[in-house]
Amino acid sequence: MHATPSPVRYPRSGPTSSSAGKAPDWGIPGPSARQPIAKPIVADPNLEFARRLQETFNSEDRQLLSQKEGLLRTAQRQYHCGICMDDFPEDDAVHIDGCGHDICRDCTRGHVCSKIEEHRFPVLCPVCTADHENRNPSTISRLLVELLGVSEKQYETWVEMEMAQYSVLVNCRKCQQSAFVDKQDLEASDETRCPVLGCDHVWCKKCQQSIDANGPKHSCDGSAELDHLMKEQGWRYCPSCKTPIQKQAGCNHMSCIAPGCNTHFCYGCGVTINRTAIPQEIQAGKSAHFRNCRLH
């Protein structure tokens, strides 16, 4: 017996009861389920260049701002020079110790150099000296002069003037050499002794005459030396006019030869006999004196 073939079934084209109104599922997604296709983005070279420029600008701006803040933190204050009346940064200021005045370098150097040329010492602060009510002006130190940068010759002059406060340069005409001596010691004596080792020259500060260290006491008019000589020789002064008189020979009656003196004295004891030009009075005085003079 032959089998009857099963009938071929085809899907219905119409909706079923459970899927009525729905589209048939053919395995293909619908329009609502489809994803958009992303297209590749091509970079714009102009935009990239602009972006890099902006980054560079921002970086430089940050650096400039940082530098500005640093400069503001370290910015120098200005000061007003009381001499030239200009304003300068603090680095250009010269600070005077004592009074605390700040003066510009050029004004200070000009003031110091002018005083050196005039050989005036000590050099006072110019601001202090301008104040006539200031009775205690400050002085400029050697260290400050060194920092000002004066010439070598000017600096040597400064040192000499500075040393002159405490010492004096002595020039000896015998040994032809010079040396500094203590100022107080020199002022305390009427004589100057050469400080050079091996030179024994001594001279008078007033008359500049040489003095024999082993000789008599010095006097500028020579009176001390004459006194010493007269004592050595046994000579006498006229008791009235002090004229030196030397007896050559004869008795001890001496008559002063100075015009108008007319003094008669004893050469032995130095006592005045009388003062007269009348012979009788002279003779009477002689007789009276020599009767009692022990040195006659």
Secondary structure, DSSP 8 states (H G I E B T S, - for coil): ------------SS--SSSTTS----S---GGG-----------HHHHHHHHHHHHHHHHHHHHHHHHHHHHHH---EEE-TTT--EEEGGGEEE-TTT--EEEHHHHHHHHHHHHHTT--S-B-HHHHH-TT-SS--B--HHHHHHHT--HHHHHHHHHHHHTTTEEEEE-TTT--EEEEEHHHHHT-SEEE--STT---EEETTT--B--TTSS---TTSHHHHHHHHHHHT-EE-TTT--EE---SS-SEEE--STTT-EEEETTT--EEEE---HHHHHHHHHHHHTT-TT-
